Amino acid sequence: MFSVALANVAYVLAKLKDHAYAVGKLRELRTLIGVSPIDQPAVDRALARPRRDFEDALQRECALANEIGILVTRNTRDHPRDAIQVLTPVDVMRLHSTVSVATTEHA
């Protein structure tokens, strides 16, 4: 996971409930995942991509550079369907929690 993705997860979780809930869930999530770096070559590749959303391009380039197979994003529509699986934060919470998550997703 990338630092920008952690910020997105925190945002969604806080909207679902509150800040304390978000922090608790992020701590749980950190026991399951690592945080990958965003480096200059990935930024340059993302800037060179003909994509309308730089954040999406940056996430994808970092995932490819770090051989990551799952991307977590609130915007699943703008990612190609290929070797990288694209999930929303809510999808991830549903996969790793017995807590029922009710929300309006903004895909």
Backbone as CSV, one residue per row, in Angstrom:
resi,resn,N_x,N_y,N_z,CA_x,CA_y,CA_z,C_x,C_y,C_z
1,MET,0.850,-1.163,0.000,0.000,0.000,0.000,0.901,1.232,0.000
2,PHE,0.423,2.289,-0.589,1.175,3.533,-0.675,0.626,4.529,0.336
3,SER,1.458,5.462,0.734,1.043,6.423,1.748,-0.219,7.173,1.338
4,VAL,-0.344,7.510,0.068,-1.542,8.219,-0.392,-2.780,7.330,-0.250
5,ALA,-2.615,6.043,-0.439,-3.737,5.118,-0.274,-4.159,5.024,1.187
6,LEU,-3.188,5.050,2.095,-3.536,5.049,3.519,-4.374,6.271,3.870
7,ALA,-4.031,7.394,3.300,-4.816,8.608,3.532,-6.237,8.444,3.006
8,ASN,-6.391,7.816,1.849,-7.723,7.581,1.289,-8.540,6.641,2.171
9,VAL,-7.907,5.577,2.653,-8.604,4.636,3.534,-9.041,5.356,4.808
10,ALA,-8.157,6.158,5.376,-8.497,6.903,6.585,-9.699,7.813,6.347
11,TYR,-9.720,8.486,5.213,-10.820,9.381,4.874,-12.154,8.622,4.828
12,VAL,-12.160,7.507,4.118,-13.401,6.734,3.967,-13.868,6.182,5.313
13,LEU,-12.949,5.627,6.081,-13.331,5.059,7.382,-13.857,6.124,8.336
14,ALA,-13.244,7.289,8.337,-13.725,8.371,9.202,-15.121,8.818,8.776
15,LYS,-15.386,8.820,7.483,-16.721,9.177,6.994,-17.744,8.116,7.405
16,LEU,-17.324,6.844,7.426,-18.234,5.772,7.814,-18.634,5.862,9.287
17,LYS,-17.665,6.256,10.111,-17.929,6.282,11.542,-17.314,7.521,12.184
18,ASP,-16.030,7.472,12.549,-15.356,8.628,13.142,-13.848,8.418,13.095
19,HIS,-13.099,9.429,13.556,-11.641,9.394,13.490,-11.052,8.224,14.293
20,ALA,-11.554,8.016,15.511,-11.022,6.930,16.348,-11.220,5.579,15.680
21,TYR,-12.364,5.383,15.058,-12.635,4.145,14.330,-11.640,3.981,13.183
22,ALA,-11.416,5.065,12.433,-10.491,5.024,11.300,-9.083,4.658,11.754
23,VAL,-8.612,5.290,12.826,-7.258,5.016,13.324,-7.144,3.565,13.778
24,GLY,-8.138,3.072,14.467,-8.117,1.677,14.916,-8.059,0.702,13.751
25,LYS,-8.860,0.959,12.741,-8.875,0.080,11.565,-7.577,0.182,10.777
26,LEU,-7.000,1.389,10.691,-5.708,1.529,10.006,-4.615,0.768,10.742
27,ARG,-4.650,0.774,12.047,-3.671,-0.003,12.817,-3.832,-1.492,12.531
28,GLU,-5.074,-1.959,12.468,-5.324,-3.365,12.107,-4.811,-3.654,10.697
29,LEU,-5.111,-2.759,9.789,-4.686,-2.932,8.399,-3.167,-3.004,8.291
30,ARG,-2.460,-2.187,9.052,-0.990,-2.180,9.011,-0.391,-3.502,9.473
31,THR,-1.134,-4.305,10.234,-0.627,-5.623,10.611,-0.710,-6.600,9.441
32,LEU,-1.490,-6.249,8.428,-1.695,-7.131,7.273,-0.895,-6.709,6.045
33,ILE,-0.491,-5.456,5.979,0.124,-4.925,4.762,1.410,-4.181,5.052
34,GLY,2.177,-3.924,4.013,3.336,-3.055,4.089,3.034,-1.764,3.351
35,VAL,3.881,-0.771,3.539,3.728,0.501,2.844,4.885,0.638,1.868
36,SER,4.559,0.781,0.594,5.577,0.880,-0.455,5.903,2.328,-0.761
37,PRO,7.144,2.568,-1.186,7.557,3.946,-1.473,7.014,4.459,-2.809
38,ILE,6.925,5.760,-2.874,6.659,6.447,-4.138,7.975,7.117,-4.512
39,ASP,8.545,6.730,-5.659,9.845,7.297,-6.021,9.749,8.138,-7.300
40,GLN,10.828,8.845,-7.598,10.855,9.758,-8.743,10.578,9.051,-10.075
41,PRO,11.165,7.874,-10.341,10.851,7.204,-11.610,9.356,6.888,-11.761
42,ALA,8.705,6.482,-10.671,7.265,6.199,-10.744,6.487,7.478,-11.027
43,VAL,6.893,8.583,-10.417,6.245,9.874,-10.674,6.417,10.250,-12.141
44,ASP,7.622,10.091,-12.678,7.873,10.429,-14.079,7.046,9.563,-15.026
45,ARG,6.948,8.263,-14.731,6.127,7.380,-15.577,4.649,7.773,-15.504
46,ALA,4.181,8.121,-14.311,2.786,8.539,-14.153,2.510,9.825,-14.927
47,LEU,3.460,10.753,-14.895,3.290,12.001,-15.652,3.260,11.753,-17.154
48,ALA,3.930,10.721,-17.610,3.986,10.413,-19.040,2.748,9.662,-19.531
49,ARG,1.944,9.157,-18.616,0.748,8.395,-19.004,-0.369,9.330,-19.460
50,PRO,-1.063,8.939,-20.528,-2.199,9.761,-20.990,-3.462,9.457,-20.184
51,ARG,-3.420,9.712,-18.889,-4.565,9.444,-18.022,-5.059,10.765,-17.460
52,ARG,-6.336,10.848,-17.256,-6.897,12.114,-16.779,-6.687,12.336,-15.279
53,ASP,-6.412,11.283,-14.533,-6.240,11.412,-13.094,-4.823,11.012,-12.705
54,PHE,-4.013,12.006,-12.311,-2.623,11.747,-11.958,-2.506,10.785,-10.782
55,GLU,-3.364,10.933,-9.793,-3.302,10.040,-8.629,-3.470,8.583,-9.044
56,ASP,-4.432,8.309,-9.939,-4.623,6.945,-10.434,-3.377,6.438,-11.146
57,ALA,-2.806,7.280,-11.989,-1.604,6.888,-12.731,-0.446,6.622,-11.779
58,LEU,-0.303,7.454,-10.757,0.774,7.279,-9.786,0.596,5.992,-8.985
59,GLN,-0.609,5.727,-8.537,-0.869,4.481,-7.809,-0.517,3.269,-8.672
60,ARG,-0.931,3.316,-9.913,-0.681,2.185,-10.813,0.816,1.993,-11.057
61,GLU,1.534,3.071,-11.323,2.972,2.964,-11.580,3.720,2.446,-10.349
62,CYS,3.331,2.896,-9.179,3.967,2.400,-7.954,3.645,0.928,-7.726
63,ALA,2.420,0.533,-7.998,2.056,-0.878,-7.859,2.879,-1.746,-8.806
64,LEU,2.999,-1.320,-10.049,3.791,-2.085,-11.012,5.255,-2.154,-10.593
65,ALA,5.815,-1.039,-10.150,7.226,-0.992,-9.764,7.520,-1.865,-8.549
66,ASN,6.541,-2.014,-7.667,6.741,-2.785,-6.438,6.128,-4.181,-6.503
67,GLU,5.697,-4.579,-7.718,5.097,-5.904,-7.955,3.936,-6.183,-7.001
68,ILE,3.066,-5.196,-6.891,1.887,-5.293,-6.038,0.700,-5.698,-6.901
69,GLY,-0.038,-6.687,-6.453,-1.135,-7.229,-7.245,-2.499,-6.657,-6.943
70,ILE,-2.627,-5.847,-5.883,-3.926,-5.277,-5.513,-3.769,-3.777,-5.294
71,LEU,-4.636,-3.008,-5.918,-4.688,-1.559,-5.730,-5.966,-1.225,-4.971
72,VAL,-5.872,-0.415,-3.934,-7.042,0.023,-3.173,-7.278,1.486,-3.498
73,THR,-8.465,1.790,-4.012,-8.798,3.144,-4.429,-10.307,3.355,-4.342
74,ARG,-10.698,4.603,-4.108,-12.132,4.917,-4.150,-12.633,4.973,-5.582
75,ASN,-11.734,5.129,-6.534,-12.114,5.255,-7.937,-11.665,4.017,-8.713
76,THR,-12.523,3.032,-8.795,-12.174,1.801,-9.514,-12.423,1.924,-11.019
77,ARG,-13.250,2.863,-11.422,-13.629,2.987,-12.843,-12.461,3.292,-13.771
78,ASP,-11.529,4.111,-13.311,-10.479,4.599,-14.202,-9.239,3.711,-14.262
79,HIS,-9.328,2.524,-13.692,-8.188,1.608,-13.727,-8.480,0.474,-14.702
80,PRO,-7.512,0.129,-15.551,-7.721,-0.981,-16.478,-7.866,-2.307,-15.734
81,ARG,-8.579,-3.217,-16.303,-8.742,-4.550,-15.735,-7.652,-5.441,-16.309
82,ASP,-6.643,-5.695,-15.505,-5.539,-6.530,-15.971,-4.927,-7.252,-14.778
83,ALA,-3.625,-7.347,-14.732,-2.931,-8.119,-13.698,-3.087,-7.527,-12.300
84,ILE,-3.416,-6.252,-12.202,-3.593,-5.620,-10.893,-5.084,-5.600,-10.546
85,GLN,-5.431,-6.235,-9.424,-6.810,-6.225,-8.953,-7.090,-4.879,-8.299
86,VAL,-8.231,-4.282,-8.594,-8.583,-2.966,-8.063,-9.787,-3.115,-7.130
87,LEU,-9.601,-2.691,-5.862,-10.645,-2.784,-4.846,-10.870,-1.419,-4.206
88,THR,-12.075,-1.204,-3.696,-12.342,-0.008,-2.905,-11.938,-0.283,-1.461
89,PRO,-11.734,0.771,-0.664,-11.468,0.542,0.766,-12.576,-0.260,1.439
90,VAL,-13.812,-0.022,1.040,-14.937,-0.764,1.608,-14.824,-2.247,1.252
91,ASP,-14.423,-2.554,0.011,-14.202,-3.957,-0.383,-13.184,-4.614,0.538
92,VAL,-12.107,-3.907,0.813,-11.043,-4.439,1.667,-11.571,-4.682,3.077
93,MET,-12.319,-3.724,3.605,-12.876,-3.894,4.942,-13.819,-5.088,4.999
94,ARG,-14.602,-5.281,3.951,-15.515,-6.429,3.915,-14.743,-7.746,3.859
95,LEU,-13.636,-7.752,3.155,-12.824,-8.965,3.049,-12.125,-9.313,4.360
96,HIS,-11.754,-8.305,5.139,-10.943,-8.524,6.335,-11.658,-8.211,7.638
97,SER,-12.978,-8.204,7.618,-13.703,-7.859,8.824,-15.018,-8.600,8.884
98,THR,-15.463,-8.871,10.086,-16.794,-9.445,10.266,-17.811,-8.337,10.503
99,VAL,-17.336,-7.072,10.556,-18.213,-5.929,10.748,-18.946,-5.635,9.450
100,SER,-20.242,-5.436,9.545,-21.024,-5.077,8.376,-20.735,-3.621,8.030
101,VAL,-20.411,-3.375,6.758,-20.081,-2.025,6.319,-21.193,-1.534,5.421
102,ALA,-21.866,-0.477,5.834,-22.929,0.132,5.032,-22.445,1.499,4.584
103,THR,-22.453,1.727,3.281,-21.966,3.007,2.758,-22.498,3.234,1.364
104,THR,-22.343,4.429,0.897,-22.572,4.770,-0.500,-21.210,4.867,-1.151
105,GLU,-20.933,3.985,-2.093,-19.629,3.984,-2.749,-19.635,4.971,-3.893
106,HIS,-18.513,5.663,-4.078,-18.348,6.639,-5.141,-17.385,6.072,-6.175
107,ALA,-17.838,5.129,-6.964,-16.978,4.509,-7.974,-16.998,5.294,-9.252
